[in-house]
Amino acid sequence: MRGIFRSLALVCGWAWLAGAAAQPQEQQDRQMRVPGSLAQRLAACTSCHGSASAPSAAAGSGGQRQYFPRIAGKPAGYLYNQLINFREGRRQYPLMTWMVQHMSDDYLHEIADYFSREHLPVPVLDRSSLPAAELERGRQLVTRGDAALKVPACIACHGERLSGALPATPGLVGLPRDYINAQFGAWRNGSRHALAPDCMGTIASRLSLADVSAISAWLAGEPLPADATPARAVARPLPLACGSAPEGQP
């Protein structure tokens, strides 16, 4: 009996192959065709980060204001650098590493360019329930810094509108508070790195946990400016040497 079943399986297999071969070439190509548009190929990205084609995911803002960051409208240079950092292990998030570990530099550039061209609205954190003193400390650190701690103002590098600066400095508005807190934590414990000198690693090491909480509260409650495009440039020299924004860049 076992021999009979084996023979039947072989016959069925050959019959399926013969039927497939008999199909018109156009029909076979259609069955094997992979969706070709970049938007279709980036469905894995937009399932977390959202996009214009997925408004239910808060349109590029990182889902329903939970953890995933807004990547729409950020400078392509910054997005590309982060994809490289995940691929090379300077940033630690298993899902991202798994997704990009076999992607070429050219494809990562293509992904970064795609999301940099999206400019979409995002919700903001309601500040009414937050302590006024915490918000004021956050505003001070973001807009003026703290000379005693040797911490520069966020706007000195990320632009007056906090929308980032070309070619590779990210915007800070429109990010969930939990995400901001998590990234400061990653810099403090060494699980996130940038190209040396790692300016954000240095800044994070100088801030207390209370200061980090104040910064994240203020930033998450700041709405996107009317013009959320990255600044063409920021004043040079930067307050700290930064490997991801070397002095030779605009």
Order of alpha helices (4+ residues) and beta strands (2+ residues): alpha-alpha-alpha-alpha-alpha-alpha-alpha-alpha-alpha-alpha-alpha-alpha
